[in-house]
Amino acid sequence: MAKRTIKKELVTSRWLNETKEILIYLPPGHETLTDLPLLVLHDGPDYFNLGRIVTQATPLIEAGELTPFSMMGIPVNKERRTSEYSPIGERQSSHMSMVVEELLPLVRSRYPISPRKDDLVIGGSSLGGTVSLHLALQYPDVCSRVLSQSGAFLQQTIDEVMRQPSLSHLQIYQSIGLSETAVPTHMGTLDLVARNREMKRHLLEKNAKVAYYEEEGDHTWGFWQRELPRALRLFFGQ
């Protein structure tokens, strides 16, 4: 198996007034590649460690099942996570501005990453999936492809979707574990199965392209890790 390449970049954000250590994954053979697609991951270190996304993606790229792509893992201070990822959080707008105005230009200037919107996927689990969808709604010229695992969708997110005249440009991977009917969160206990079903319905009403999966699973990295290859094949399959 090829040696994995993971770089680290210290980014001081004027939007969030803090320094974050961003993880950058580059696929096998990246030295000779240009215009790599990019997957941006909220809770990035957790995706790299608990989700084992690099360990899963690298052999699929080597086998020719996935087109070579890069990943950017964004860390978050867990105490500020709800504030930065939730639509009712006071730092969500600043977080999204950081991604669009600071992180994307940085990685595209330093690594062989495509500038094209169609080569960008933004994703996460739980509230990470929520803020990824908000990024696509807020910045349709920047991102139109979203990976959401067990999205913690609040009414504010559903309202934002319903305000859109059309989402025919949006492609979303949406998965939910059937045991996620009473998930404790900082915003109370949520029935994420019901909320994901409702979100799917509204997205389809707005003509979004939705790949929706329900299966046995709960609100854990074990479930998200297990079904990651399917999401990667949707966005980066050869």
CORNORRA-V636835 format. One record per residue. PHI is phi in degrees with one decimal (999 if undefined). PSI is psi in whole degrees, -180 to 180 (none if undefined). OMEGA is omega in whole degrees, -180 to 180 (NA if undefined). Layout:
# CORNORRA-V636835
{{PHI,PSI,OMEGA} {PHI,PSI,OMEGA}}
This chain:
# CORNORRA-V636835
{{999,137,-178} {-64.6,149,177} {-66.0,131,179} {-76.7,149,179} {-119.1,113,177} {-126.2,119,179} {-102.0,160,176} {-124.0,137,178} {-127.8,127,173} {-87.5,121,-178} {-121.2,121,174} {-96.4,113,-175} {-91.1,126,174} {-75.1,-21,180} {-73.6,-41,-178} {-102.7,-7,179} {56.6,45,176} {-155.4,163,179} {-103.8,131,179} {-119.4,145,174} {-96.1,106,-176} {-88.8,137,176} {-97.9,135,178} {-122.6,120,174} {-100.2,132,176} {-118.9,135,-172} {-76.6,167,175} {-55.2,136,179} {80.4,11,-176} {-63.0,-22,-178} {-59.8,-28,-177} {-109.0,8,-176} {-105.2,154,173} {-131.8,165,175} {52.7,46,178} {-68.2,136,168} {-60.6,157,-177} {-129.2,131,171} {-108.0,117,178} {-94.8,128,-175} {-119.2,122,169} {-73.9,155,-171} {52.8,44,-171} {-53.6,-50,179} {-58.9,-35,177} {-66.6,-39,177} {-63.9,-40,-179} {-70.3,-37,-175} {-95.3,-61,-176} {-78.1,-36,178} {-82.7,-14,179} {49.8,41,-173} {-69.1,-36,178} {-67.6,-44,179} {-60.6,-33,-179} {-82.7,-38,-174} {-75.9,-39,-172} {-58.2,-50,179} {-65.8,-29,177} {-69.0,-35,175} {-67.8,-45,-179} {-62.5,-34,-179} {-79.7,-5,180} {82.6,9,179} {-80.3,-28,178} {-121.0,142,171} {-68.3,142,-179} {-56.7,132,179} {-143.0,162,179} {-108.0,165,178} {-136.3,144,173} {-121.1,119,179} {-100.7,119,-179} {-98.1,122,177} {-80.1,163,175} {-143.5,140,171} {-68.7,117,-173} {-57.3,-30,180} {-70.2,-22,180} {-107.1,6,-172} {-61.5,-48,179} {-61.7,-39,-180} {-62.9,-36,-176} {-91.9,-27,-173} {-103.0,-24,-175} {-86.2,145,177} {-66.2,-15,176} {-100.7,8,179} {-85.5,140,-175} {-74.4,-12,-179} {-107.1,5,-176} {-63.5,-45,-179} {-61.1,-42,179} {-66.5,-38,177} {-61.5,-46,-179} {-64.5,-39,177} {-62.4,-39,178} {-60.3,-46,-179} {-60.0,-49,-173} {-76.4,-42,-171} {-95.8,-20,-178} {-115.6,-53,-172} {-73.6,-48,-179} {-60.9,-48,177} {-60.4,-37,-179} {-63.7,-53,-175} {-68.7,-32,178} {-71.2,-26,179} {-82.0,-24,-174} {-105.2,-17,-176} {-132.1,161,-176} {-78.0,63,-173} {-107.5,137,-177} {-64.4,141,175} {-85.4,-4,-171} {-80.0,141,179} {-59.4,-40,-176} {-68.7,-13,178} {-98.7,10,-178} {-114.0,130,172} {-124.0,134,176} {-118.4,131,-174} {-150.3,176,178} {174.6,177,179} {-113.0,149,179} {57.1,-123,178} {-65.9,-21,174} {-65.6,-34,174} {-70.5,-35,179} {-62.2,-51,-177} {-68.5,-28,176} {-64.7,-42,177} {-65.8,-40,178} {-61.9,-37,177} {-61.0,-43,180} {-67.9,-34,179} {-73.3,-39,-177} {-77.4,-33,-175} {-127.6,66,-177} {-63.9,-22,178} {-80.1,-12,-179} {-101.7,-43,-174} {-141.2,136,176} {-135.9,13,-178} {-129.2,126,-171} {-130.1,136,174} {-111.7,116,-178} {-125.3,114,175} {-105.6,120,180} {52.8,47,-178} {-53.9,130,178} {-91.8,79,-173} {-85.0,121,176} {-93.9,171,180} {-60.0,-34,-179} {-61.2,-37,179} {-69.9,-43,178} {-62.3,-42,178} {-60.2,-40,-179} {-64.7,-40,177} {-63.6,-43,-177} {-68.3,-23,178} {-75.3,-18,-176} {-73.9,134,177} {-66.6,-36,178} {-158.2,145,174} {-123.5,33,-178} {-64.3,-17,179} {-84.2,-12,-171} {-90.8,133,172} {-118.1,127,-177} {-134.5,136,169} {-97.5,123,-175} {-128.4,121,178} {-129.9,153,-179} {-152.0,140,176} {-87.1,138,-174} {-67.8,-14,177} {-87.7,1,-174} {-89.6,52,-177} {-96.7,-11,180} {-149.6,74,-175} {-94.0,120,178} {-72.9,130,179} {-136.8,174,175} {-66.0,-13,-178} {-107.1,19,-179} {101.9,-180,179} {-84.1,126,-174} {-118.0,139,170} {-89.0,93,-175} {-75.1,-21,175} {-65.4,-50,179} {-61.7,-41,-178} {-68.8,-36,178} {-71.7,-36,176} {-64.1,-41,179} {-66.8,-42,179} {-61.9,-44,178} {-56.7,-45,-178} {-60.9,-45,-179} {-69.4,-38,178} {-62.8,-43,179} {-66.6,-36,177} {-61.2,-29,179} {-94.2,11,174} {69.1,24,172} {-71.0,155,175} {-90.9,110,-173} {-115.2,123,169} {-103.2,108,-169} {-116.7,132,-178} {-134.0,129,169} {-117.5,133,176} {-157.3,173,179} {-58.7,131,180} {166.3,165,179} {-131.9,-172,-171} {-86.5,65,-175} {-139.8,161,177} {-66.6,-25,176} {-59.5,-45,178} {-67.7,-47,-176} {-64.6,-41,178} {-61.0,-43,-175} {-61.6,-37,-174} {-103.0,7,178} {-60.6,-42,-179} {-55.5,-35,178} {-64.0,-41,178} {-65.2,-43,-180} {-63.2,-38,179} {-66.0,-35,179} {-61.8,-46,-174} {-88.1,-31,-172} {-126.1,12,-179} {-63.9,142,178} {-75.2,none,NA}}
